[in-house]
Amino acid sequence: MNFSMKRMKNYFYWLYFQYLMVTCGNDFEHWEQIVIHIFTTTTFTMLAYTAYVFIPIHLHLAYQFFLQFLIKYWCGYCNSKAI
């Protein structure tokens, strides 16, 4: 168990290092790093919240929209067989 925790810790260190490399965070002063971290965290938090709130609504509306065509197709198919 200790080995897996060490691997997870190393993985998070590696992710943080990748984040610093992508944002060039190691070139900034300390106060600039704090501003960049706050901006990045805020952006990803808003993205996650927006996805959580709006994607299910849009999927539901798309399902209802395409369900209308499916019902029309099957009702037309059933009516043509009855004749």
C-alpha positions in Angstrom: 0.0 0.0 0.0 2.8 2.4 0.8 4.3 1.8 -2.7 1.0 2.8 -4.4 0.7 5.9 -2.3 4.3 6.8 -3.3 3.5 6.3 -7.0 0.4 8.4 -6.7 2.4 11.2 -5.0 5.0 11.0 -7.7 2.3 11.1 -10.4 0.8 14.3 -8.9 4.3 15.8 -8.7 4.7 14.9 -12.4 1.3 16.5 -13.3 2.2 19.7 -11.4 5.6 19.8 -13.2 3.8 19.4 -16.5 1.4 22.2 -15.5 4.4 24.5 -14.7 6.0 23.7 -18.0 2.9 24.4 -20.1 2.1 27.7 -18.3 5.9 28.6 -18.0 5.1 28.9 -14.3 8.7 28.4 -13.2 9.7 31.7 -15.0 7.3 33.9 -13.0 7.8 35.6 -9.7 5.9 34.2 -6.7 3.0 36.7 -6.9 2.7 36.1 -10.6 2.5 32.3 -10.0 -0.3 32.9 -7.5 -2.3 35.0 -10.0 -1.8 32.3 -12.7 -2.9 29.5 -10.3 -6.0 31.5 -9.3 -6.9 32.2 -12.9 -6.4 28.6 -14.0 -8.3 27.2 -11.1 -11.2 29.6 -11.6 -11.3 28.8 -15.3 -11.4 25.0 -14.8 -13.9 25.3 -12.0 -16.3 27.3 -14.2 -15.8 24.9 -17.0 -16.7 21.9 -14.8 -19.7 23.7 -13.3 -21.0 24.7 -16.8 -20.5 21.1 -18.1 -22.3 19.7 -15.0 -25.3 22.1 -15.3 -25.8 22.5 -19.1 -24.7 19.3 -20.8 -27.5 17.1 -19.3 -30.1 19.7 -20.3 -28.8 19.8 -23.8 -28.7 16.0 -24.0 -32.3 15.8 -22.8 -33.5 18.3 -25.4 -31.6 16.5 -28.2 -33.1 13.2 -27.1 -36.6 14.7 -27.2 -36.0 16.2 -30.6 -34.8 13.0 -32.2 -37.5 11.0 -30.4 -40.1 12.9 -32.3 -38.7 11.7 -35.6 -38.5 8.1 -34.3 -42.1 8.2 -33.2 -43.2 9.7 -36.5 -41.3 7.0 -38.4 -42.7 4.1 -36.3 -46.3 5.4 -36.4 -46.0 5.9 -40.1 -44.6 2.4 -40.5 -47.4 0.9 -38.3 -50.2 2.8 -40.2 -48.9 1.6 -43.6 -48.9 -2.0 -42.5 -52.4 -1.8 -41.1 -53.8 -0.6 -44.5 
